[in-house]
Amino acid sequence: MTAARHRIVFFPVLGGLIVFTWIALWAWSLSPYGHYLQHGNSFELGPAGSLCRAVPGGDVVVPALIYTAGWVLMTGAMMLPTTLPLLNQFRRMTGGRPDGDQLLALVIAGYLGIWTLFGLVAHGLDWLVIESVSRAPWLAFNGWALGAGVIAIAGLFQFSALKHRCLEKCRTPLSFIIEHWSGRAHRRQAFLLGVHHGVFCVGCCWALMLLMFVVGTGNVGWMLVLGAIMAIEKNISWGRRLSTPLGLFLLAAAWVTVLVNASAIAG
């Protein structure tokens, strides 16, 4: 494919992929199976419950597979738009190659692969938290405390050196590609370019993504809000100035959550 043809195809195809993930998430959330998108939800009933009983180890495998499918859709919808500058820069560098589309697909695969791995780890930690809460009566009746803790962690992370180091890597796509792409062993390097970019993207956005466990992993509205915030932080020139007010807002939200619920308990 020529570079000009590749340019014409790039944005409609990638834009269509992003739109598809949003539509799929929206349709899933409104379907009778929308509750499977919610973290900590019981999989004992419905089709998932039947699969859990039919598949060996299904009580672990089936929820993990369903959760992974939802997480891949969610990260595709929320995070692919944030990495458009890098993908577009890579497209410009490889658009004249006959395997340009394949290389771009490998970059996307590596990128989403890292986010999928992060989602599985987060899912495992979430399961451990739920199991621990079930054994702690106070936490079972005061889940707001965990929510406030996650919000506070996300707020504090906005001020961390790691956050800003990873953001700087994400904000300079051309330098990042030059650092990780030489054109040799091109398929392997394309995949690893996506992996490396995914690592830095997780490094700057993991705390905000964890907020989905507070507001609901199937909440499409909050996905749009958080996805827009992360895209602005990474890709807009004034995005670097958003980190401090966002961190202060999250810390204030955590504090208000504690005060409101503590007052309710005291009252």
C-alpha positions as CSV (number, residue, x, y, z in Angstrom):
1,M,0.0,0.0,0.0
2,T,1.4,3.4,-0.9
3,A,1.9,6.1,1.8
4,A,-0.9,8.2,0.4
5,R,-3.3,5.2,0.4
6,H,-2.3,4.3,3.9
7,R,-3.0,7.8,5.1
8,I,-6.5,7.7,3.6
9,V,-7.2,4.4,5.3
10,F,-5.6,5.0,8.7
11,F,-8.0,7.3,10.4
12,P,-11.3,5.7,9.2
13,V,-10.1,2.2,10.1
14,L,-8.7,3.1,13.5
15,G,-11.5,5.6,14.2
16,G,-14.0,2.8,13.3
17,L,-12.3,0.4,15.7
18,I,-12.6,3.0,18.5
19,V,-16.2,3.7,17.7
20,F,-16.9,-0.1,17.6
21,T,-15.5,-0.6,21.1
22,W,-17.7,2.2,22.5
23,I,-20.8,0.9,20.8
24,A,-20.0,-2.7,21.9
25,L,-19.6,-1.5,25.5
26,W,-22.7,0.6,25.4
27,A,-24.8,-2.3,23.9
28,W,-23.3,-4.8,26.5
29,S,-24.1,-2.5,29.4
30,L,-27.7,-2.2,28.3
31,S,-28.2,-5.9,27.6
32,P,-29.5,-8.5,30.1
33,Y,-25.8,-9.4,30.6
34,G,-24.7,-5.9,31.5
35,H,-24.2,-6.9,35.1
36,Y,-21.3,-9.1,34.1
37,L,-19.3,-5.9,33.4
38,Q,-19.5,-4.9,37.1
39,H,-16.5,-5.9,39.2
40,G,-17.3,-8.2,42.2
41,N,-20.6,-9.3,40.6
42,S,-21.8,-12.8,41.2
43,F,-21.5,-15.2,38.3
44,E,-23.5,-18.0,39.9
45,L,-26.7,-17.2,38.0
46,G,-27.6,-17.0,34.3
47,P,-25.5,-18.3,31.3
48,A,-22.3,-17.5,33.1
49,G,-23.4,-19.6,36.1
50,S,-24.1,-22.6,33.8
51,L,-20.7,-22.2,32.2
52,C,-19.1,-22.0,35.7
53,R,-20.6,-25.3,36.6
54,A,-19.9,-27.0,33.2
55,V,-16.2,-26.0,32.8
56,P,-13.5,-27.5,35.1
57,G,-12.4,-24.7,37.4
58,G,-15.2,-22.6,35.8
59,D,-15.8,-20.5,38.9
60,V,-12.4,-18.9,38.3
61,V,-11.9,-19.3,34.5
62,V,-15.3,-18.1,33.3
63,P,-15.4,-14.8,35.3
64,A,-11.8,-14.1,34.3
65,L,-12.6,-14.7,30.6
66,I,-15.7,-12.5,30.7
67,Y,-13.9,-9.8,32.7
68,T,-11.0,-9.9,30.2
69,A,-13.3,-9.4,27.3
70,G,-15.0,-6.4,29.0
71,W,-11.6,-5.0,30.0
72,V,-10.2,-5.3,26.5
73,L,-13.2,-3.4,25.1
74,M,-12.9,-0.8,27.8
75,T,-9.2,-0.2,27.3
76,G,-9.7,-0.1,23.5
77,A,-12.4,2.5,23.9
78,M,-10.6,4.6,26.6
79,M,-6.9,4.2,25.8
80,L,-6.6,3.9,22.0
81,P,-7.7,7.5,21.5
82,T,-4.9,8.6,23.9
83,T,-2.2,6.8,21.8
84,L,-3.4,8.2,18.4
85,P,-0.3,10.6,18.0
86,L,2.1,7.7,18.3
87,L,0.1,5.4,16.0
88,N,-0.2,8.2,13.4
89,Q,3.6,9.0,13.7
90,F,4.4,5.3,13.2
91,R,2.0,5.1,10.3
92,R,3.8,8.0,8.6
93,M,7.2,6.2,9.1
94,T,6.0,2.8,7.8
95,G,3.1,3.7,5.5
96,G,5.1,3.1,2.3
97,R,6.0,-0.4,3.3
98,P,3.9,-3.3,1.9
99,D,3.6,-4.7,5.5
100,G,2.7,-1.2,7.0
101,D,-0.8,-2.3,8.1
102,Q,0.5,-5.5,9.7
103,L,3.2,-3.5,11.6
104,L,0.6,-1.0,12.8
105,A,-1.7,-3.9,14.0
106,L,1.3,-5.4,15.9
107,V,1.9,-2.1,17.7
108,I,-1.8,-2.0,18.7
109,A,-1.7,-5.6,19.8
110,G,1.4,-5.0,22.0
111,Y,-0.2,-1.9,23.5
112,L,-3.5,-3.6,24.3
113,G,-1.7,-6.7,25.5
114,I,0.0,-4.7,28.3
115,W,-3.3,-3.1,29.3
116,T,-4.9,-6.6,29.3
117,L,-2.2,-7.9,31.6
118,F,-2.8,-4.9,33.9
119,G,-6.5,-5.6,33.9
120,L,-5.9,-9.2,34.9
121,V,-3.7,-8.2,37.8
122,A,-6.2,-5.5,38.8
123,H,-9.0,-8.2,38.6
124,G,-7.0,-10.5,40.8
125,L,-6.3,-7.8,43.4
126,D,-10.0,-6.8,43.3
127,W,-11.0,-10.4,44.0
128,L,-8.6,-10.6,46.9
129,V,-10.1,-7.3,48.3
130,I,-13.6,-8.6,48.0
131,E,-12.7,-11.9,49.7
132,S,-11.0,-9.9,52.5
133,V,-13.9,-7.6,52.9
134,S,-16.3,-10.6,53.2
135,R,-14.3,-11.6,56.3
136,A,-14.2,-8.1,57.8
137,P,-17.7,-7.1,59.0
138,W,-16.9,-3.4,59.4
139,L,-15.5,-3.1,55.8
140,A,-18.4,-5.1,54.4
141,F,-20.8,-2.5,55.8
142,N,-18.5,0.5,55.0
143,G,-17.3,-0.1,51.5
144,W,-17.0,3.7,51.1
145,A,-13.7,3.5,53.0
146,L,-12.1,1.4,50.2
147,G,-13.6,3.8,47.6
148,A,-12.2,6.8,49.5
149,G,-8.8,5.0,49.7
150,V,-8.6,4.4,45.9
151,I,-9.6,8.0,45.2
152,A,-7.0,9.3,47.6
153,I,-4.3,7.0,46.0
154,A,-5.3,8.3,42.5
155,G,-5.1,11.9,43.8
156,L,-1.6,11.4,45.4
157,F,-0.3,9.7,42.3
158,Q,-1.0,12.9,40.3
159,F,1.9,14.5,42.1
160,S,4.4,11.6,41.8
161,A,7.6,11.8,39.8
162,L,6.7,8.5,38.1
163,K,3.5,9.9,36.8
164,H,5.3,12.8,35.1
165,R,8.2,10.8,33.8
166,C,5.8,8.4,32.1
167,L,3.7,11.3,30.8
168,E,6.7,12.9,29.2
169,K,7.4,9.6,27.3
170,C,3.9,9.5,26.1
171,R,3.9,13.2,25.0
172,T,6.9,12.7,22.6
173,P,5.8,10.0,20.2
174,L,8.5,10.7,17.6
175,S,11.3,10.4,20.1
176,F,9.7,7.3,21.6
177,I,9.5,5.6,18.2
178,I,13.1,6.5,17.3
179,E,14.2,5.1,20.6
180,H,12.4,1.8,20.1
181,W,12.2,1.3,16.4
182,S,15.1,0.7,14.0
183,G,13.3,-1.2,11.2
184,R,15.3,-4.4,11.8
185,A,13.3,-7.5,12.9
186,H,10.4,-5.2,12.1
187,R,7.5,-7.4,13.2
188,R,9.1,-8.1,16.6
189,Q,10.1,-4.5,17.0
190,A,6.7,-3.2,16.1
191,F,5.1,-5.5,18.7
192,L,7.7,-4.5,21.3
193,L,7.1,-0.8,20.5
194,G,3.5,-1.3,21.4
195,V,4.5,-3.1,24.6
196,H,6.9,-0.4,25.7
197,H,4.4,2.3,25.0
198,G,1.8,0.4,26.9
199,V,4.1,0.1,29.9
200,F,4.6,3.9,30.0
201,C,0.9,4.4,29.4
202,V,0.0,2.2,32.3
203,G,2.7,4.0,34.3
204,C,1.0,7.3,33.9
205,C,-2.7,6.2,33.9
206,W,-3.0,3.2,36.2
207,A,-4.3,5.1,39.1
208,L,-7.0,6.9,37.1
209,M,-8.0,3.5,35.6
210,L,-8.5,2.1,39.1
211,L,-11.2,4.7,39.6
212,M,-13.3,2.5,37.4
213,F,-13.5,0.0,40.3
214,V,-15.0,2.8,42.4
215,V,-17.5,4.2,39.9
216,G,-18.3,0.9,38.2
217,T,-16.3,-0.9,35.5
218,G,-19.4,-1.0,33.3
219,N,-20.2,2.7,33.6
220,V,-19.9,4.1,30.1
221,G,-20.4,7.7,31.2
222,W,-17.4,7.6,33.6
223,M,-15.4,5.8,30.9
224,L,-15.9,8.8,28.6
225,V,-15.0,11.3,31.3
226,L,-11.8,9.4,32.4
227,G,-10.8,8.6,28.8
228,A,-11.1,12.3,27.9
229,I,-9.0,13.4,30.9
230,M,-6.3,10.9,30.1
231,A,-6.3,11.9,26.4
232,I,-6.0,15.6,27.4
233,E,-3.1,14.9,29.9
234,K,-1.2,13.0,27.2
235,N,-1.9,14.8,24.0
236,I,-2.9,18.4,24.5
237,S,-0.3,21.1,25.0
238,W,-1.8,22.4,28.2
239,G,-2.5,18.8,29.5
240,R,0.5,18.9,31.8
241,R,-1.2,21.7,33.8
242,L,-4.2,19.4,34.5
243,S,-2.4,17.0,36.8
244,T,-2.2,19.3,39.8
245,P,-5.8,20.5,39.9
246,L,-7.0,17.0,39.1
247,G,-4.9,15.6,42.0
248,L,-6.3,18.2,44.4
249,F,-9.9,17.5,43.3
250,L,-9.5,13.8,43.9
251,L,-7.9,14.3,47.3
252,A,-10.8,16.6,48.2
253,A,-13.3,14.1,46.9
254,A,-11.7,11.4,49.1
255,W,-11.8,13.7,52.1
256,V,-15.5,14.6,51.5
257,T,-16.4,10.9,51.2
258,V,-14.8,10.2,54.5
259,L,-16.4,13.2,56.2
260,V,-19.9,12.5,54.9
261,N,-19.9,8.8,55.8
262,A,-18.2,9.4,59.1
263,S,-20.9,11.9,60.0
264,A,-23.6,9.4,59.0
265,I,-22.1,6.8,61.2
266,A,-21.7,9.2,64.1
267,G,-25.3,10.4,63.6
